[in-house]
Amino acid sequence: MPRSDMPDSEWTRVSWPPCKLDHLRSVKVRGVLGNISELKLVELIFKYAVALEKMSLYSLKKSTTDERLIAFGEKLPTLPKASSKVSTFLV
């Protein structure tokens, strides 16, 4: 249930991951467009996947020059990570 001081959006209704992510070592996400919900998904995985070593994100678009994808790629390294061993690739 969202806190009263948070905006009522699809994302704020999610306060914990629906399953345990601490065992994940490798994650592949295909069809990335660079939108905020995808960034929030990556943020959740980074936050809870303490064993994560590799995350590969594959763009849906053939060109990675899309402004949204560029901004998405710039935000990835700034996200806090539970695992110090994680490598992230945006293709």
VONU-492377 format. One record per atom (N, C-alpha, C, O, CB): residue number from 1; residue in one letter; atom name; x, y, z. Coordinates in nm, 3 decimals. Glycine has a CB too. Example, Ala and Ser with C-alpha at 12.3 -4.5 7.8 and 13.67 -1.06 7.14 Angstrom:
2
[r 1,'A','N',[1.319,-0.569,0.780]]
[r 1,'A','CA',[1.230,-0.450,0.780]]
[r 1,'A','C',[1.320,-0.330,0.780]]
[r 1,'A','O',[1.424,-0.332,0.846]]
[r 1,'A','CB',[1.131,-0.447,0.905]]
[r 2,'S','N',[1.285,-0.225,0.708]]
[r 2,'S','CA',[1.367,-0.106,0.714]]
[r 2,'S','C',[1.290,0.003,0.787]]
[r 2,'S','O',[1.341,0.114,0.804]]
[r 2,'S','CB',[1.408,-0.060,0.572]]
This chain:
91
[r 1,'M','N',[0.085,-0.118,0.000]]
[r 1,'M','CA',[0.000,0.000,0.000]]
[r 1,'M','C',[0.089,0.124,0.000]]
[r 1,'M','O',[0.180,0.134,0.082]]
[r 1,'M','CB',[-0.096,0.000,0.122]]
[r 2,'P','N',[0.065,0.219,-0.090]]
[r 2,'P','CA',[0.150,0.337,-0.097]]
[r 2,'P','C',[0.134,0.428,0.024]]
[r 2,'P','O',[0.026,0.437,0.083]]
[r 2,'P','CB',[0.121,0.415,-0.223]]
[r 3,'R','N',[0.243,0.494,0.059]]
[r 3,'R','CA',[0.234,0.592,0.167]]
[r 3,'R','C',[0.155,0.711,0.117]]
[r 3,'R','O',[0.152,0.738,-0.003]]
[r 3,'R','CB',[0.374,0.636,0.217]]
[r 4,'S','N',[0.091,0.784,0.209]]
[r 4,'S','CA',[0.007,0.896,0.169]]
[r 4,'S','C',[0.086,1.012,0.110]]
[r 4,'S','O',[0.031,1.093,0.036]]
[r 4,'S','CB',[-0.073,0.944,0.287]]
[r 5,'D','N',[0.216,1.022,0.143]]
[r 5,'D','CA',[0.295,1.133,0.090]]
[r 5,'D','C',[0.358,1.101,-0.046]]
[r 5,'D','O',[0.429,1.184,-0.102]]
[r 5,'D','CB',[0.404,1.171,0.188]]
[r 6,'M','N',[0.333,0.981,-0.099]]
[r 6,'M','CA',[0.388,0.942,-0.229]]
[r 6,'M','C',[0.280,0.956,-0.336]]
[r 6,'M','O',[0.162,0.935,-0.308]]
[r 6,'M','CB',[0.442,0.796,-0.225]]
[r 7,'P','N',[0.319,0.992,-0.458]]
[r 7,'P','CA',[0.220,1.001,-0.565]]
[r 7,'P','C',[0.163,0.862,-0.595]]
[r 7,'P','O',[0.234,0.762,-0.587]]
[r 7,'P','CB',[0.283,1.062,-0.693]]
[r 8,'D','N',[0.035,0.858,-0.629]]
[r 8,'D','CA',[-0.030,0.731,-0.659]]
[r 8,'D','C',[-0.002,0.692,-0.804]]
[r 8,'D','O',[-0.077,0.729,-0.895]]
[r 8,'D','CB',[-0.184,0.739,-0.634]]
[r 9,'S','N',[0.105,0.621,-0.825]]
[r 9,'S','CA',[0.140,0.575,-0.958]]
[r 9,'S','C',[0.158,0.425,-0.956]]
[r 9,'S','O',[0.163,0.364,-0.849]]
[r 9,'S','CB',[0.267,0.646,-1.010]]
[r 10,'E','N',[0.169,0.368,-1.071]]
[r 10,'E','CA',[0.189,0.223,-1.082]]
[r 10,'E','C',[0.312,0.180,-1.004]]
[r 10,'E','O',[0.311,0.076,-0.938]]
[r 10,'E','CB',[0.202,0.181,-1.229]]
[r 11,'W','N',[0.419,0.258,-1.012]]
[r 11,'W','CA',[0.544,0.218,-0.948]]
[r 11,'W','C',[0.537,0.224,-0.796]]
[r 11,'W','O',[0.588,0.134,-0.730]]
[r 11,'W','CB',[0.656,0.305,-0.997]]
[r 12,'T','N',[0.477,0.326,-0.740]]
[r 12,'T','CA',[0.479,0.341,-0.594]]
[r 12,'T','C',[0.396,0.235,-0.524]]
[r 12,'T','O',[0.408,0.218,-0.402]]
[r 12,'T','CB',[0.430,0.478,-0.556]]
[r 13,'R','N',[0.312,0.163,-0.596]]
[r 13,'R','CA',[0.237,0.054,-0.535]]
[r 13,'R','C',[0.324,-0.068,-0.510]]
[r 13,'R','O',[0.285,-0.157,-0.434]]
[r 13,'R','CB',[0.121,0.016,-0.623]]
[r 14,'V','N',[0.440,-0.072,-0.571]]
[r 14,'V','CA',[0.532,-0.184,-0.553]]
[r 14,'V','C',[0.632,-0.145,-0.446]]
[r 14,'V','O',[0.717,-0.059,-0.469]]
[r 14,'V','CB',[0.604,-0.223,-0.687]]
[r 15,'S','N',[0.623,-0.205,-0.329]]
[r 15,'S','CA',[0.713,-0.168,-0.221]]
[r 15,'S','C',[0.818,-0.274,-0.192]]
[r 15,'S','O',[0.911,-0.249,-0.116]]
[r 15,'S','CB',[0.635,-0.140,-0.096]]
[r 16,'W','N',[0.805,-0.392,-0.249]]
[r 16,'W','CA',[0.905,-0.497,-0.234]]
[r 16,'W','C',[0.895,-0.587,-0.356]]
[r 16,'W','O',[0.791,-0.591,-0.422]]
[r 16,'W','CB',[0.884,-0.578,-0.101]]
[r 17,'P','N',[1.001,-0.660,-0.386]]
[r 17,'P','CA',[0.992,-0.749,-0.502]]
[r 17,'P','C',[0.898,-0.866,-0.472]]
[r 17,'P','O',[0.893,-0.912,-0.358]]
[r 17,'P','CB',[1.132,-0.802,-0.542]]
[r 18,'P','N',[0.823,-0.913,-0.571]]
[r 18,'P','CA',[0.727,-1.020,-0.549]]
[r 18,'P','C',[0.793,-1.157,-0.524]]
[r 18,'P','O',[0.726,-1.251,-0.484]]
[r 18,'P','CB',[0.635,-1.030,-0.667]]
[r 19,'C','N',[0.922,-1.167,-0.547]]
[r 19,'C','CA',[0.993,-1.291,-0.521]]
[r 19,'C','C',[1.134,-1.257,-0.472]]
[r 19,'C','O',[1.178,-1.142,-0.482]]
[r 19,'C','CB',[0.999,-1.380,-0.649]]
[r 20,'K','N',[1.201,-1.355,-0.419]]
[r 20,'K','CA',[1.337,-1.331,-0.371]]
[r 20,'K','C',[1.433,-1.319,-0.489]]
[r 20,'K','O',[1.429,-1.401,-0.581]]
[r 20,'K','CB',[1.383,-1.444,-0.276]]
[r 21,'L','N',[1.517,-1.219,-0.486]]
[r 21,'L','CA',[1.612,-1.195,-0.595]]
[r 21,'L','C',[1.755,-1.219,-0.551]]
[r 21,'L','O',[1.847,-1.207,-0.632]]
[r 21,'L','CB',[1.597,-1.053,-0.646]]
[r 22,'D','N',[1.776,-1.253,-0.425]]
[r 22,'D','CA',[1.912,-1.262,-0.373]]
[r 22,'D','C',[1.996,-1.373,-0.434]]
[r 22,'D','O',[2.118,-1.372,-0.421]]
[r 22,'D','CB',[1.907,-1.280,-0.225]]
[r 23,'H','N',[1.935,-1.469,-0.501]]
[r 23,'H','CA',[2.008,-1.581,-0.561]]
[r 23,'H','C',[2.051,-1.556,-0.705]]
[r 23,'H','O',[2.129,-1.634,-0.760]]
[r 23,'H','CB',[1.923,-1.704,-0.555]]
[r 24,'L','N',[2.002,-1.450,-0.768]]
[r 24,'L','CA',[2.032,-1.423,-0.909]]
[r 24,'L','C',[2.180,-1.393,-0.931]]
[r 24,'L','O',[2.239,-1.312,-0.859]]
[r 24,'L','CB',[1.948,-1.307,-0.960]]
[r 25,'R','N',[2.239,-1.459,-1.030]]
[r 25,'R','CA',[2.378,-1.433,-1.067]]
[r 25,'R','C',[2.388,-1.363,-1.202]]
[r 25,'R','O',[2.481,-1.286,-1.226]]
[r 25,'R','CB',[2.457,-1.565,-1.070]]
[r 26,'S','N',[2.292,-1.389,-1.289]]
[r 26,'S','CA',[2.293,-1.331,-1.423]]
[r 26,'S','C',[2.150,-1.298,-1.464]]
[r 26,'S','O',[2.058,-1.376,-1.441]]
[r 26,'S','CB',[2.360,-1.428,-1.525]]
[r 27,'V','N',[2.133,-1.181,-1.527]]
[r 27,'V','CA',[2.001,-1.137,-1.572]]
[r 27,'V','C',[2.014,-1.083,-1.713]]
[r 27,'V','O',[2.106,-1.007,-1.743]]
[r 27,'V','CB',[1.942,-1.029,-1.476]]
[r 28,'K','N',[1.920,-1.124,-1.800]]
[r 28,'K','CA',[1.910,-1.068,-1.935]]
[r 28,'K','C',[1.772,-1.008,-1.951]]
[r 28,'K','O',[1.672,-1.071,-1.918]]
[r 28,'K','CB',[1.937,-1.178,-2.045]]
[r 29,'V','N',[1.768,-0.884,-2.000]]
[r 29,'V','CA',[1.641,-0.817,-2.026]]
[r 29,'V','C',[1.643,-0.778,-2.173]]
[r 29,'V','O',[1.732,-0.705,-2.218]]
[r 29,'V','CB',[1.621,-0.690,-1.932]]
[r 30,'R','N',[1.546,-0.826,-2.247]]
[r 30,'R','CA',[1.537,-0.797,-2.391]]
[r 30,'R','C',[1.423,-0.700,-2.417]]
[r 30,'R','O',[1.323,-0.700,-2.345]]
[r 30,'R','CB',[1.518,-0.927,-2.473]]
[r 31,'G','N',[1.438,-0.619,-2.521]]
[r 31,'G','CA',[1.333,-0.527,-2.560]]
[r 31,'G','C',[1.332,-0.397,-2.482]]
[r 31,'G','O',[1.226,-0.335,-2.467]]
[r 31,'G','CB',[1.202,-0.593,-2.545]]
[r 32,'V','N',[1.446,-0.355,-2.433]]
[r 32,'V','CA',[1.456,-0.232,-2.353]]
[r 32,'V','C',[1.432,-0.110,-2.443]]
[r 32,'V','O',[1.493,-0.096,-2.549]]
[r 32,'V','CB',[1.595,-0.222,-2.284]]
[r 33,'L','N',[1.343,-0.022,-2.397]]
[r 33,'L','CA',[1.314,0.102,-2.468]]
[r 33,'L','C',[1.375,0.223,-2.400]]
[r 33,'L','O',[1.388,0.329,-2.460]]
[r 33,'L','CB',[1.164,0.120,-2.479]]
[r 34,'G','N',[1.413,0.207,-2.273]]
[r 34,'G','CA',[1.473,0.318,-2.199]]
[r 34,'G','C',[1.373,0.397,-2.119]]
[r 34,'G','O',[1.400,0.513,-2.085]]
[r 34,'G','CB',[1.542,0.409,-2.293]]
[r 35,'N','N',[1.258,0.339,-2.086]]
[r 35,'N','CA',[1.159,0.415,-2.009]]
[r 35,'N','C',[1.180,0.398,-1.859]]
[r 35,'N','O',[1.261,0.316,-1.815]]
[r 35,'N','CB',[1.017,0.370,-2.047]]
[r 36,'I','N',[1.107,0.476,-1.781]]
[r 36,'I','CA',[1.126,0.483,-1.636]]
[r 36,'I','C',[1.092,0.351,-1.567]]
[r 36,'I','O',[1.157,0.315,-1.470]]
[r 36,'I','CB',[1.042,0.595,-1.577]]
[r 37,'S','N',[0.991,0.279,-1.615]]
[r 37,'S','CA',[0.955,0.153,-1.551]]
[r 37,'S','C',[1.066,0.049,-1.567]]
[r 37,'S','O',[1.088,-0.032,-1.477]]
[r 37,'S','CB',[0.824,0.099,-1.608]]
[r 38,'E','N',[1.135,0.052,-1.680]]
[r 38,'E','CA',[1.249,-0.039,-1.699]]
[r 38,'E','C',[1.364,-0.002,-1.606]]
[r 38,'E','O',[1.430,-0.089,-1.551]]
[r 38,'E','CB',[1.297,-0.037,-1.847]]
[r 39,'L','N',[1.386,0.127,-1.590]]
[r 39,'L','CA',[1.491,0.172,-1.499]]
[r 39,'L','C',[1.458,0.131,-1.356]]
[r 39,'L','O',[1.547,0.090,-1.281]]
[r 39,'L','CB',[1.509,0.325,-1.509]]
[r 40,'K','N',[1.332,0.141,-1.317]]
[r 40,'K','CA',[1.291,0.100,-1.183]]
[r 40,'K','C',[1.307,-0.051,-1.164]]
[r 40,'K','O',[1.343,-0.096,-1.055]]
[r 40,'K','CB',[1.145,0.141,-1.158]]
[r 41,'L','N',[1.281,-0.129,-1.268]]
[r 41,'L','CA',[1.302,-0.274,-1.260]]
[r 41,'L','C',[1.449,-0.304,-1.236]]
[r 41,'L','O',[1.483,-0.386,-1.150]]
[r 41,'L','CB',[1.253,-0.343,-1.389]]
[r 42,'V','N',[1.536,-0.240,-1.312]]
[r 42,'V','CA',[1.680,-0.259,-1.295]]
[r 42,'V','C',[1.722,-0.216,-1.155]]
[r 42,'V','O',[1.804,-0.282,-1.091]]
[r 42,'V','CB',[1.759,-0.180,-1.402]]
[r 43,'E','N',[1.667,-0.106,-1.108]]
[r 43,'E','CA',[1.698,-0.057,-0.974]]
[r 43,'E','C',[1.659,-0.160,-0.867]]
[r 43,'E','O',[1.734,-0.183,-0.772]]
[r 43,'E','CB',[1.625,0.076,-0.948]]
[r 44,'L','N',[1.542,-0.222,-0.882]]
[r 44,'L','CA',[1.498,-0.326,-0.789]]
[r 44,'L','C',[1.593,-0.446,-0.790]]
[r 44,'L','O',[1.631,-0.498,-0.685]]
[r 44,'L','CB',[1.355,-0.371,-0.823]]
[r 45,'I','N',[1.631,-0.489,-0.909]]
[r 45,'I','CA',[1.722,-0.602,-0.921]]
[r 45,'I','C',[1.855,-0.569,-0.857]]
[r 45,'I','O',[1.909,-0.649,-0.781]]
[r 45,'I','CB',[1.742,-0.641,-1.069]]
[r 46,'F','N',[1.909,-0.451,-0.887]]
[r 46,'F','CA',[2.036,-0.410,-0.826]]
[r 46,'F','C',[2.026,-0.406,-0.674]]
[r 46,'F','O',[2.121,-0.443,-0.604]]
[r 46,'F','CB',[2.078,-0.272,-0.879]]
[r 47,'K','N',[1.914,-0.362,-0.623]]
[r 47,'K','CA',[1.897,-0.345,-0.479]]
[r 47,'K','C',[1.891,-0.478,-0.404]]
[r 47,'K','O',[1.944,-0.489,-0.294]]
[r 47,'K','CB',[1.771,-0.266,-0.451]]
[r 48,'Y','N',[1.827,-0.579,-0.463]]
[r 48,'Y','CA',[1.803,-0.704,-0.391]]
[r 48,'Y','C',[1.887,-0.823,-0.437]]
[r 48,'Y','O',[1.893,-0.923,-0.366]]
[r 48,'Y','CB',[1.660,-0.739,-0.404]]
[r 49,'A','N',[1.950,-0.815,-0.551]]
[r 49,'A','CA',[2.027,-0.929,-0.603]]
[r 49,'A','C',[2.172,-0.920,-0.554]]
[r 49,'A','O',[2.259,-0.869,-0.625]]
[r 49,'A','CB',[2.021,-0.934,-0.758]]
[r 50,'V','N',[2.196,-0.969,-0.435]]
[r 50,'V','CA',[2.328,-0.956,-0.373]]
[r 50,'V','C',[2.434,-1.043,-0.440]]
[r 50,'V','O',[2.553,-1.016,-0.427]]
[r 50,'V','CB',[2.320,-0.990,-0.226]]
[r 51,'A','N',[2.392,-1.148,-0.512]]
[r 51,'A','CA',[2.487,-1.238,-0.579]]
[r 51,'A','C',[2.505,-1.203,-0.727]]
[r 51,'A','O',[2.576,-1.273,-0.798]]
[r 51,'A','CB',[2.440,-1.382,-0.565]]
[r 52,'L','N',[2.441,-1.097,-0.773]]
[r 52,'L','CA',[2.442,-1.062,-0.915]]
[r 52,'L','C',[2.584,-1.033,-0.965]]
[r 52,'L','O',[2.657,-0.955,-0.904]]
[r 52,'L','CB',[2.352,-0.942,-0.941]]
[r 53,'E','N',[2.620,-1.096,-1.077]]
[r 53,'E','CA',[2.751,-1.074,-1.138]]
[r 53,'E','C',[2.741,-1.009,-1.275]]
[r 53,'E','O',[2.832,-0.936,-1.316]]
[r 53,'E','CB',[2.824,-1.204,-1.150]]
[r 54,'K','N',[2.631,-1.035,-1.347]]
[r 54,'K','CA',[2.619,-0.982,-1.483]]
[r 54,'K','C',[2.474,-0.947,-1.515]]
[r 54,'K','O',[2.384,-1.028,-1.492]]
[r 54,'K','CB',[2.674,-1.082,-1.585]]
[r 55,'M','N',[2.453,-0.827,-1.569]]
[r 55,'M','CA',[2.322,-0.788,-1.619]]
[r 55,'M','C',[2.339,-0.739,-1.762]]
[r 55,'M','O',[2.413,-0.645,-1.788]]
[r 55,'M','CB',[2.256,-0.678,-1.528]]
[r 56,'S','N',[2.268,-0.804,-1.853]]
[r 56,'S','CA',[2.272,-0.766,-1.995]]
[r 56,'S','C',[2.137,-0.710,-2.034]]
[r 56,'S','O',[2.034,-0.775,-2.013]]
[r 56,'S','CB',[2.310,-0.887,-2.085]]
[r 57,'L','N',[2.136,-0.592,-2.090]]
[r 57,'L','CA',[2.014,-0.524,-2.132]]
[r 57,'L','C',[2.022,-0.506,-2.283]]
[r 57,'L','O',[2.115,-0.444,-2.334]]
[r 57,'L','CB',[1.994,-0.387,-2.059]]
[r 58,'Y','N',[1.924,-0.559,-2.354]]
[r 58,'Y','CA',[1.923,-0.553,-2.499]]
[r 58,'Y','C',[1.815,-0.458,-2.546]]
[r 58,'Y','O',[1.698,-0.474,-2.514]]
[r 58,'Y','CB',[1.901,-0.693,-2.559]]
[r 59,'S','N',[1.856,-0.358,-2.623]]
[r 59,'S','CA',[1.766,-0.256,-2.674]]
[r 59,'S','C',[1.672,-0.315,-2.779]]
[r 59,'S','O',[1.712,-0.400,-2.858]]
[r 59,'S','CB',[1.845,-0.140,-2.733]]
[r 60,'L','N',[1.548,-0.269,-2.779]]
[r 60,'L','CA',[1.452,-0.309,-2.880]]
[r 60,'L','C',[1.483,-0.239,-3.012]]
[r 60,'L','O',[1.458,-0.293,-3.120]]
[r 60,'L','CB',[1.308,-0.278,-2.834]]
[r 61,'K','N',[1.536,-0.121,-3.001]]
[r 61,'K','CA',[1.565,-0.041,-3.120]]
[r 61,'K','C',[1.702,-0.081,-3.176]]
[r 61,'K','O',[1.792,-0.118,-3.101]]
[r 61,'K','CB',[1.561,0.109,-3.088]]
[r 62,'K','N',[1.715,-0.072,-3.306]]
[r 62,'K','CA',[1.842,-0.107,-3.369]]
[r 62,'K','C',[1.948,0.000,-3.342]]
[r 62,'K','O',[2.068,-0.030,-3.342]]
[r 62,'K','CB',[1.824,-0.124,-3.520]]
[r 63,'S','N',[1.906,0.122,-3.319]]
[r 63,'S','CA',[1.999,0.231,-3.295]]
[r 63,'S','C',[1.998,0.268,-3.147]]
[r 63,'S','O',[1.893,0.293,-3.089]]
[r 63,'S','CB',[1.963,0.354,-3.381]]
[r 64,'T','N',[2.116,0.272,-3.087]]
[r 64,'T','CA',[2.126,0.313,-2.947]]
[r 64,'T','C',[2.150,0.464,-2.936]]
[r 64,'T','O',[2.192,0.512,-2.831]]
[r 64,'T','CB',[2.238,0.237,-2.876]]
[r 65,'T','N',[2.123,0.538,-3.044]]
[r 65,'T','CA',[2.137,0.684,-3.039]]
[r 65,'T','C',[2.008,0.751,-2.995]]
[r 65,'T','O',[2.004,0.873,-2.983]]
[r 65,'T','CB',[2.180,0.738,-3.176]]
[r 66,'D','N',[1.903,0.675,-2.970]]
[r 66,'D','CA',[1.778,0.730,-2.919]]
[r 66,'D','C',[1.806,0.802,-2.788]]
[r 66,'D','O',[1.875,0.749,-2.702]]
[r 66,'D','CB',[1.671,0.618,-2.899]]
[r 67,'E','N',[1.753,0.923,-2.772]]
[r 67,'E','CA',[1.779,1.004,-2.653]]
[r 67,'E','C',[1.740,0.933,-2.524]]
[r 67,'E','O',[1.811,0.943,-2.424]]
[r 67,'E','CB',[1.704,1.135,-2.663]]
[r 68,'R','N',[1.627,0.862,-2.526]]
[r 68,'R','CA',[1.584,0.790,-2.406]]
[r 68,'R','C',[1.683,0.681,-2.368]]
[r 68,'R','O',[1.714,0.664,-2.250]]
[r 68,'R','CB',[1.445,0.730,-2.427]]
[r 69,'L','N',[1.732,0.608,-2.467]]
[r 69,'L','CA',[1.829,0.502,-2.438]]
[r 69,'L','C',[1.961,0.559,-2.388]]
[r 69,'L','O',[2.025,0.499,-2.301]]
[r 69,'L','CB',[1.852,0.417,-2.563]]
[r 70,'I','N',[2.002,0.671,-2.441]]
[r 70,'I','CA',[2.125,0.735,-2.396]]
[r 70,'I','C',[2.110,0.778,-2.250]]
[r 70,'I','O',[2.199,0.753,-2.169]]
[r 70,'I','CB',[2.161,0.858,-2.485]]
[r 71,'A','N',[1.998,0.841,-2.216]]
[r 71,'A','CA',[1.973,0.883,-2.078]]
[r 71,'A','C',[1.966,0.762,-1.986]]
[r 71,'A','O',[2.018,0.765,-1.875]]
[r 71,'A','CB',[1.843,0.966,-2.069]]
[r 72,'F','N',[1.901,0.656,-2.032]]
[r 72,'F','CA',[1.890,0.531,-1.955]]
[r 72,'F','C',[2.029,0.476,-1.927]]
[r 72,'F','O',[2.061,0.440,-1.813]]
[r 72,'F','CB',[1.804,0.426,-2.033]]
[r 73,'G','N',[2.112,0.470,-2.030]]
[r 73,'G','CA',[2.249,0.419,-2.014]]
[r 73,'G','C',[2.334,0.504,-1.921]]
[r 73,'G','O',[2.420,0.451,-1.850]]
[r 73,'G','CB',[2.317,0.411,-2.149]]
[r 74,'E','N',[2.311,0.634,-1.919]]
[r 74,'E','CA',[2.385,0.723,-1.829]]
[r 74,'E','C',[2.343,0.706,-1.684]]
[r 74,'E','O',[2.423,0.727,-1.593]]
[r 74,'E','CB',[2.367,0.867,-1.871]]
[r 75,'K','N',[2.218,0.668,-1.660]]
[r 75,'K','CA',[2.168,0.651,-1.524]]
[r 75,'K','C',[2.210,0.518,-1.463]]
[r 75,'K','O',[2.220,0.506,-1.340]]
[r 75,'K','CB',[2.017,0.663,-1.522]]
[r 76,'L','N',[2.233,0.417,-1.545]]
[r 76,'L','CA',[2.267,0.284,-1.494]]
[r 76,'L','C',[2.384,0.283,-1.395]]
[r 76,'L','O',[2.371,0.224,-1.288]]
[r 76,'L','CB',[2.300,0.193,-1.609]]
[r 77,'P','N',[2.497,0.347,-1.426]]
[r 77,'P','CA',[2.610,0.341,-1.331]]
[r 77,'P','C',[2.584,0.415,-1.200]]
[r 77,'P','O',[2.656,0.393,-1.102]]
[r 77,'P','CB',[2.733,0.399,-1.396]]
[r 78,'T','N',[2.485,0.501,-1.196]]
[r 78,'T','CA',[2.458,0.579,-1.075]]
[r 78,'T','C',[2.368,0.505,-0.976]]
[r 78,'T','O',[2.353,0.548,-0.861]]
[r 78,'T','CB',[2.394,0.710,-1.112]]
[r 79,'L','N',[2.307,0.395,-1.020]]
[r 79,'L','CA',[2.216,0.321,-0.932]]
[r 79,'L','C',[2.294,0.245,-0.825]]
[r 79,'L','O',[2.399,0.187,-0.855]]
[r 79,'L','CB',[2.130,0.223,-1.015]]
[r 80,'P','N',[2.245,0.245,-0.702]]
[r 80,'P','CA',[2.312,0.168,-0.596]]
[r 80,'P','C',[2.298,0.019,-0.622]]
[r 80,'P','O',[2.194,-0.028,-0.669]]
[r 80,'P','CB',[2.254,0.204,-0.457]]
[r 81,'K','N',[2.403,-0.055,-0.590]]
[r 81,'K','CA',[2.405,-0.199,-0.615]]
[r 81,'K','C',[2.436,-0.276,-0.487]]
[r 81,'K','O',[2.524,-0.237,-0.411]]
[r 81,'K','CB',[2.507,-0.233,-0.724]]
[r 82,'A','N',[2.363,-0.386,-0.464]]
[r 82,'A','CA',[2.388,-0.472,-0.349]]
[r 82,'A','C',[2.511,-0.558,-0.372]]
[r 82,'A','O',[2.579,-0.596,-0.277]]
[r 82,'A','CB',[2.265,-0.560,-0.322]]
[r 83,'S','N',[2.541,-0.587,-0.497]]
[r 83,'S','CA',[2.657,-0.669,-0.531]]
[r 83,'S','C',[2.768,-0.581,-0.585]]
[r 83,'S','O',[2.747,-0.500,-0.676]]
[r 83,'S','CB',[2.619,-0.778,-0.635]]
[r 84,'S','N',[2.886,-0.596,-0.529]]
[r 84,'S','CA',[3.001,-0.517,-0.578]]
[r 84,'S','C',[3.063,-0.580,-0.702]]
[r 84,'S','O',[3.150,-0.519,-0.764]]
[r 84,'S','CB',[3.106,-0.503,-0.468]]
[r 85,'K','N',[3.020,-0.701,-0.740]]
[r 85,'K','CA',[3.078,-0.773,-0.853]]
[r 85,'K','C',[3.003,-0.755,-0.983]]
[r 85,'K','O',[3.044,-0.810,-1.085]]
[r 85,'K','CB',[3.086,-0.919,-0.821]]
[r 86,'V','N',[2.894,-0.680,-0.984]]
[r 86,'V','CA',[2.807,-0.675,-1.102]]
[r 86,'V','C',[2.868,-0.594,-1.216]]
[r 86,'V','O',[2.922,-0.485,-1.196]]
[r 86,'V','CB',[2.673,-0.617,-1.064]]
[r 87,'S','N',[2.856,-0.651,-1.337]]
[r 87,'S','CA',[2.890,-0.582,-1.461]]
[r 87,'S','C',[2.762,-0.563,-1.539]]
[r 87,'S','O',[2.680,-0.655,-1.547]]
[r 87,'S','CB',[2.997,-0.662,-1.545]]
[r 88,'T','N',[2.743,-0.444,-1.596]]
[r 88,'T','CA',[2.620,-0.415,-1.669]]
[r 88,'T','C',[2.653,-0.381,-1.812]]
[r 88,'T','O',[2.746,-0.305,-1.840]]
[r 88,'T','CB',[2.543,-0.299,-1.603]]
[r 89,'F','N',[2.575,-0.439,-1.904]]
[r 89,'F','CA',[2.594,-0.416,-2.047]]
[r 89,'F','C',[2.463,-0.373,-2.110]]
[r 89,'F','O',[2.361,-0.440,-2.093]]
[r 89,'F','CB',[2.649,-0.542,-2.116]]
[r 90,'L','N',[2.466,-0.262,-2.183]]
[r 90,'L','CA',[2.349,-0.214,-2.257]]
[r 90,'L','C',[2.384,-0.223,-2.404]]
[r 90,'L','O',[2.470,-0.150,-2.453]]
[r 90,'L','CB',[2.309,-0.068,-2.215]]
[r 91,'V','N',[2.314,-0.312,-2.474]]
[r 91,'V','CA',[2.343,-0.336,-2.616]]
[r 91,'V','C',[2.223,-0.299,-2.698]]
[r 91,'V','O',[2.225,-0.311,-2.821]]
[r 91,'V','CB',[2.383,-0.483,-2.641]]
